Amino acid sequence: MGNFSGDDTKLQIGKETTWGSALVAPSIELDMISEEFGEEMIINVEETLVGKATAGRSDIMGKKVAGGFTILVKPDNIGLLLACALGCEANAAAAEATSTVYDHGFSLITGSATTLPFFTTVVDKKTGVQGYRSNKIASISFDLAKNDYLKATVSTIGYSEGSDALEDLELSVLRAWNFNDLLVEIDDTPINEIESLTITLNNNLEDDLFGADGSAYMIEIDRQRREVTIDMDVLWNADMETLRTSKYKEAASAQFEAIFTGDTAGASLKYALTFLAAKCYYTADPIAKIGGPERLRGRISLRAASIGTTQPLVVTLRDLLGTKHSA
């Protein structure tokens, strides 16, 4: 019968170039915490009323893949996911003139001529290795709680499932970013009272794009209007009230920046991951509610806005790769 558990399973990804084409060999093995990939069958039932005690036969009308995974975020495992989630990756730029450490800038693609990148996911399901073809990221959420590691939860929609094989890849040996690596600023003022942070990009992917092309599978799906939200649990104090008064009560924008600084990458430069939302608005009153004698806590909820040519969200990854992660 066997003892099937998730203890030593693997999840690998590799960038594709043609929607719905052959599965590609993975290039990255992720530090997976959980996964939930599967194939969804869209089934219809014959509902005629001609002398039948129950409904008639069932037939498959469409197929698609839905799933996702949660991973620990490390400097050398998050680049391709950032490229696929945001869509636009700048050329790698040396952090210093003679440095072998590079900065990668990721931003939201715009315009009808560009589409989100997509990737193959391969999962050891224990009873077989399954490959999930042409996955696009529906949403990605970066979550951090006090005394914990930074985690990314990725939700995907894709083309199809099929048998596959794992590649001989190595897991990252670098340290995952954690709560002690975080610095948050609002309008360039450090916010040291944060107890948790969640940054979410929702791509609002299409998920029902079937055409009369002779197959049961979706034609290439893509993003719709996107949403970037930021949520923080904070210890309440006079500084939080000042922000509430000047930003929330005036519907005024604020700049949000979160910087994770890790171990040394090279020379005096450290691995880093930076989230910058230049124009944010409060979406709810952050004021603390008093429910007892405990220390007061509030919740800051922001949305990133598109104003003029300002990018709603720019993510910068500092690592050792001298080329694009999406190349």
N, C-alpha and C positions, 0 to 999 in steps of 0.2 A: 504493500500500500504506500509506503514511503512517508517521510516526515517533511512536508512542504512548509517552509517558513520563509519570511523575507529577510532573514538575518544576513545572508551573504549574496543578495541579489545585486544586479548591476543595471545602470541606465546610462546610455550613451547617445550622443547626438552628432549630426553632421549636416552641414548646409547643402541644400539642393539648389538647382538652377532652373529646372523645368517642372511646372506644376503637374502632379499626377504621373510623372514619369517613374523610372525605376528607383527603388530604394538606393540610397548612397551609403558608402561605408562611413561609419561614425569616425569623428576625429577627436572628440572630447568625452571623457567619462566624468560624470557629475557626482558630487557628494550628496547622494539622494537620502532624504529622510522618509519620503513616501511618494507614491505615484498612483494614478487612477485612470490609466488608459484602457480604452475598449472601443469596439466598433458598434455603432448604432444602426439598426435596421429600421427603416421606415416601412411599415407593413400596413397594407390595406386589406379589407375583408369584403367579400361579396355579400351584399345585404339584400338579395332578392327575396320576394314574398311568394314564391311558387312552391307551395306544398312542403315547406321545410320546417323542421322542429327547432333548428338552430341556424345561425348564420352559416354561410358556405365557406369556401376555401379562402386561404390567406395567400397573398403574394407580396414579394418585396418590391417596393416602389422606389426606394432610394437607399443609399448607404453613405455613411460618413464616420469619421473618427472624432471622438471627443475625449478629453482627458486633461492631464496636467501632472505637476510634480512640485515638491518642495525640496529645496537644497540649502546647504550652508553656502554662504557667499564668500568666495575667495578671490584673490587678485587674478588668478589664471583660469578661472572657470566661468566667469560671468560675461566676458566680452561679446561672444557670439549671441548670447541671449539679449543683451542690450541692443545690439545691432538689429536683431529680428523684432524686438518689441517696439523700438522707437522708429527704426526704418532708415535713418540717415547716419552714416559714420564718416567723419572727416579722416583725412590722411593722418597717420601717426606722426607726431611731432616730438622731437627730442626735448626732454624737460629742461636740459641745459645744453649749451653749444657743443660740448664734447661728450655728452652723456650717452650711455646705453640704456637709459630709462626713458620711456616714451609716454606721452599723453594721447589718449584717444577720446575725441569728442563725439557724443551721440546726441541727436536732436530728432524732433518729430518731422517726418517727411510730409510734404504738402503737395497739392496739385494732383490732377487726374492722371498724369503720365507716369507716376511712380507708384509702386505697390510695395507692400511689406515683404521682406525676405521670408523664407520658410525652410524647414529642416526635417530630416528623418530622425525619428526617435526609435531606439532599439532597447527593449526591456527583457530581461531574463524573468519570465513569468513562472519559472521552475518546472512547469509541465511542457514548456517549449519557449524558445526565444521568439518574440514577436517584434516585427518592424511596423512602425506607423509612419505612413508616407505623407509628405507635404503638410506639415503642421505649421499653422500660423498662430501667433500669440494673441489670444483674445484679451488677456489681462496679465499684468505682472505686478506683484505686491511685495515690497520690501518691508519686513517686519522686525522690530527690535524691542525687546523688553529688558528691564534692568537685570543685570547679572546673567545675561544670555548672549548667544551669538546672533549675528545678523543672518536672517533667512529670507529667501526669495520663494514665493509661491507663484507658479506659472500655470495659467489656464490656456488650453489650446483647442483649436478646431482644425481637422485635417481631412485628408482624402480617403485613405483606405488602410486596412490592416493586412499583413501577410507574414509568412514565416521568414525569419532572417537569422543572422549570426552575429555574435559579438566580435568586436575587434580586440586585439591584444593591446589595450591602452592602460596607462597608469593614472591612478588618482593623484590629485594635487597633494604635495607635501607641505604647502604653505599654510600658514595659520589663517583661519577664518576671522573676519572682522567681528568685534564684539562691542558690548555696551561701553567699555572703557575707551574705545577708539573714537567715540562720537563727539563732535562739536556742532552745535546748532546755533545759527544766527538769524535773527529777524531784523531787517534793516541794519545789518552790520553790528547789531548788539548781541553778544552771547546770551543764550538762554540756558542757564545751568540747572534749571529746575525740572527738566524733562525726565519722566519715568518710563515712557514708552513712545515709540515713533512708528508710524506706518505711512509709507509713500506708495500710492497706487496709480498705475496707468491702465485705463480701460480703453481698448481700441474699438469697442463696439463692432466686432466682426460680424459680417454676414454669416448666417448659418443655415440657409435654406435656398441656396443658389443653384437649383437644378434646371438644366436646359434640355431640350429635345435633341440630344446629341448621340442617341443610340446607346447610352450607358446609364448605369444606376448611380453614378457618382457626380459630385458637384463640380461645376466649372470653377475657375479660380475665384476665391472669395477675397475680400479685402476690407480694410477699415472703413468705418463711417465717422461721424463726428466723435472726437476723442475727449476723454476726461482725465484730468490729473488732480488727485486729491491728496491732502496731507493731514494726518490726524496725530495729535500729541496729547498725552496725559501729563499734566504739569502740577507741581506744587504751587499753590496760590499765594501770591504776595503782591506788594504794591506795584512792582514792575509789570506783572500780568494785568493788573487793573489799568495801568497807564496804556498798555497796548490795546486793551478792550475799548477804552474811551476814545483813543485816537484813530483806531483802525475799524473795529467792528461798528461802533456807534456813528461813525462818519462815512461808512462804506468806502474807506480809503484803501488803496492797495499797499502791499508790503512786499519786500523781497525776502524770500526764504532760501536759506542755504544750509545743507547738512554735509559735513565733511567727516569721512572715516579715514583715519591715518593708521597704517599698519606697520609691519616690520620694515627694516631697511631693504630696499631693492637694489641699490647700487650707489657707491660713494656715500654721500650724505643724504640721498634722496630715499624717501619711503614710499611703499605702495600706498595708493590713495584711491578713494571713490568719493566723488563729489556730486551732489544733486543741487542744481540751482533753478529756482522758479522765480523769475524776476518780478512778476506781477501776480500777487496772490490776494484773494479776498476772503474774509471770514464768511463762513456759511451758517454759523449758529453762534448764539451767545456763549462765550467760554466761561462765564462766571461760575465760581464754585458754589455748590449747594451744601448747606449745613444740615447734616443728618445725624449728628451726634458729636461727641467730644473729640473725635479724631482730627488729625491735621487736615486742613482744607486742600482739596484738589479740584482743578478745573480741566476742561478738555478743549483744546484749540483745534478747530477744523477749518481747513483752507481749501480753496480751489485755485488752480493756476489758470490764468487768463491769457488769451491771445489779443494783444493790443498793438496795432501797427505792425512793425517788423520784428517785435520782440518775441523770441521763442518762449513758449509756455514752460518748457522743461529742457534743460541741458544737463546731461550726465557726462562727467569726465572720469575716465579710468586711467590710472597711472600704473604701468606694468613694464615688462621687459620685451614685449613684442614690438618689432620695428615695422610691421605691416598691418594692414587692416584685419580685424577679426572676421569681417564678412568677406574677405577676399577668397 
